[in-house]
Amino acid sequence: MPDTIRRWAVAATLLAAACTLPSGQAPRAPDVRYEPTPPEVVREMVALAGVGAADVVYDLGCGDGRIVIAAAQRGARGVCVDIDPRRIAESRDNARLAGVEGRIAFRQEDLMQTKLGDATVVMLFLSQDFNLKLAPKLQRELRSDARVVSHWHNMGDWRPMRTLAVRTPFAEHAVYLWLIP
């Protein structure tokens, strides 16, 4: 029964999100396929960034919210950004279940349009091409000393400050850390 209730709640959230779009504007498909970050990688990403209570952590393409939830559990404030209303609804539900919904803002929007000025940490699990497209925006909008952490994909010519190899039962995952100069 709780699963049925959850499905209805997600459906209601999706309907509400769809109703907030400007008239005649349909939501567009995500640029990157959703793939959840393994829990071992989430832990390492948050630790590598040194996330603490003074941080504002943005996850661009947040999926189910697991990275921002982990950051909020360490005292940070977070922002989940995803163009897919289903992912935002799932993120909000997961944050509520984890008891950190009040520390997280949820934005259904195109991450290329997201204003990043208050971010101290930006988390990414996108694609190589999308990271390269996003790099100039990060350099332009992030304050100096902001940290950028990416799962699996680098940033082209950017030299990482640190790189980790995180083993999971099924693969080894690269995690990169950069500091905005």
C-alpha positions as CSV (number, residue, x, y, z in Angstrom):
1,M,0.0,0.0,0.0
2,P,2.7,2.6,0.8
3,D,4.2,2.0,-2.7
4,T,0.8,2.9,-4.2
5,I,0.6,6.0,-2.1
6,R,4.1,7.0,-3.2
7,R,3.2,6.6,-6.8
8,W,0.1,8.8,-6.4
9,A,2.2,11.4,-4.6
10,V,4.8,11.4,-7.4
11,A,2.1,11.6,-10.0
12,A,0.5,14.6,-8.2
13,T,3.9,16.3,-8.0
14,L,4.5,15.7,-11.7
15,L,1.1,17.1,-12.6
16,A,1.8,20.2,-10.4
17,A,5.2,20.7,-12.0
18,A,3.7,20.4,-15.5
19,C,1.0,22.9,-14.6
20,T,3.7,25.5,-13.7
21,L,5.2,25.6,-17.1
22,P,4.4,28.6,-19.3
23,S,1.4,27.9,-21.5
24,G,2.1,25.9,-24.6
25,Q,5.7,25.0,-23.4
26,A,6.4,21.3,-23.0
27,P,9.2,20.1,-20.8
28,R,12.2,19.1,-22.9
29,A,14.0,15.8,-22.5
30,P,17.1,15.7,-20.4
31,D,20.5,16.0,-22.3
32,V,22.0,13.2,-20.2
33,R,20.5,9.8,-19.4
34,Y,19.8,9.3,-15.7
35,E,22.1,6.9,-14.0
36,P,22.3,6.8,-10.2
37,T,25.7,7.3,-8.6
38,P,26.7,4.3,-6.5
39,P,26.6,5.0,-2.7
40,E,30.4,4.4,-2.4
41,V,31.0,7.1,-5.0
42,V,28.6,9.5,-3.3
43,R,30.5,9.1,-0.1
44,E,33.8,9.8,-1.8
45,M,32.5,12.8,-3.8
46,V,31.3,14.5,-0.6
47,A,34.4,13.6,1.3
48,L,36.7,14.7,-1.5
49,A,35.0,18.1,-1.7
50,G,35.4,18.5,2.1
51,V,31.7,19.3,2.4
52,G,30.8,20.9,5.7
53,A,28.2,23.1,7.4
54,A,29.4,26.3,5.7
55,D,28.9,24.9,2.2
56,V,26.1,25.4,-0.4
57,V,26.3,22.3,-2.6
58,Y,24.7,22.2,-6.1
59,D,24.1,19.0,-7.9
60,L,23.6,19.8,-11.6
61,G,21.5,16.9,-13.0
62,C,20.7,15.7,-9.5
63,G,18.8,12.6,-10.3
64,D,17.2,11.2,-7.1
65,G,19.0,13.7,-4.9
66,R,21.4,11.3,-3.2
67,I,24.5,13.5,-3.5
68,V,22.8,16.7,-2.1
69,I,21.1,14.6,0.6
70,A,24.6,13.2,1.7
71,A,25.9,16.8,1.8
72,A,22.9,18.0,3.8
73,Q,23.5,15.2,6.3
74,R,26.9,16.7,6.9
75,G,25.3,20.1,7.7
76,A,25.5,21.8,4.2
77,R,22.7,23.4,2.4
78,G,22.0,22.1,-1.0
79,V,20.3,22.7,-4.3
80,C,19.0,19.9,-6.5
81,V,18.8,20.9,-10.2
82,D,17.2,18.7,-12.8
83,I,15.1,19.4,-15.9
84,D,13.1,16.2,-15.4
85,P,10.1,16.8,-13.1
86,R,10.2,13.1,-12.1
87,R,13.7,13.4,-10.8
88,I,12.8,16.6,-8.8
89,A,9.8,14.8,-7.3
90,E,12.0,11.8,-6.4
91,S,14.7,14.1,-4.9
92,R,12.2,15.9,-2.7
93,D,10.7,12.6,-1.5
94,N,14.1,11.1,-0.7
95,A,15.1,14.3,1.1
96,R,11.9,14.2,3.2
97,L,12.5,10.6,4.1
98,A,16.1,11.4,5.1
99,G,14.9,14.3,7.2
100,V,16.9,17.0,5.3
101,E,14.2,18.5,3.0
102,G,14.4,21.8,4.9
103,R,18.1,22.1,4.0
104,I,17.6,21.6,0.2
105,A,16.1,23.7,-2.6
106,F,14.7,21.9,-5.5
107,R,14.8,23.5,-9.0
108,Q,13.3,22.0,-12.1
109,E,15.2,23.9,-14.7
110,D,17.9,23.6,-17.4
111,L,21.2,23.5,-15.6
112,M,22.7,25.8,-18.2
113,Q,20.3,28.5,-17.0
114,T,20.9,27.9,-13.3
115,K,22.6,30.8,-11.5
116,L,25.5,29.4,-9.5
117,G,26.8,32.4,-7.6
118,D,26.2,31.1,-4.1
119,A,27.6,27.6,-4.7
120,T,30.7,26.6,-2.8
121,V,30.6,23.1,-4.3
122,V,29.2,21.8,-7.6
123,M,28.7,18.1,-8.1
124,L,28.5,16.6,-11.6
125,F,27.7,13.2,-13.1
126,L,26.8,14.2,-16.6
127,S,28.8,13.3,-19.7
128,Q,32.2,14.2,-21.1
129,D,30.6,16.5,-23.8
130,F,28.3,18.1,-21.3
131,N,31.1,18.8,-18.8
132,L,33.1,20.5,-21.6
133,K,30.0,22.6,-22.5
134,L,29.5,23.5,-18.8
135,A,33.1,24.4,-18.0
136,P,33.0,28.1,-19.2
137,K,29.8,28.7,-17.2
138,L,31.5,27.2,-14.0
139,Q,34.5,29.5,-14.5
140,R,32.4,32.5,-15.1
141,E,29.9,32.1,-12.3
142,L,31.6,30.3,-9.5
143,R,33.5,32.3,-6.9
144,S,37.2,31.6,-6.5
145,D,37.9,28.6,-4.2
146,A,34.6,26.9,-5.2
147,R,35.1,23.2,-5.6
148,V,33.9,21.2,-8.6
149,V,33.6,17.4,-8.3
150,S,32.8,15.1,-11.2
151,H,32.0,11.5,-11.3
152,W,33.5,9.6,-14.2
153,H,34.0,12.5,-16.6
154,N,36.9,15.1,-16.6
155,M,36.8,18.7,-17.8
156,G,39.1,18.5,-20.8
157,D,42.1,20.8,-20.3
158,W,41.3,21.5,-16.6
159,R,43.9,19.8,-14.5
160,P,42.3,18.2,-11.5
161,M,43.6,19.0,-8.1
162,R,42.9,15.4,-7.1
163,T,41.7,12.3,-8.8
164,L,40.3,9.2,-7.0
165,A,39.6,5.7,-8.2
166,V,36.6,4.4,-6.3
167,R,35.9,0.6,-6.5
168,T,32.4,-0.7,-6.4
169,P,31.3,-4.3,-6.9
170,F,30.8,-3.7,-10.6
171,A,33.4,-1.1,-11.7
172,E,36.1,1.3,-10.8
173,H,34.9,4.9,-11.0
174,A,37.0,8.0,-11.5
175,V,36.2,11.0,-9.3
176,Y,37.8,14.4,-10.0
177,L,38.2,17.5,-7.9
178,W,39.0,21.0,-9.2
179,L,39.3,24.3,-7.4
180,I,38.1,27.4,-9.2
181,P,41.1,29.9,-9.3
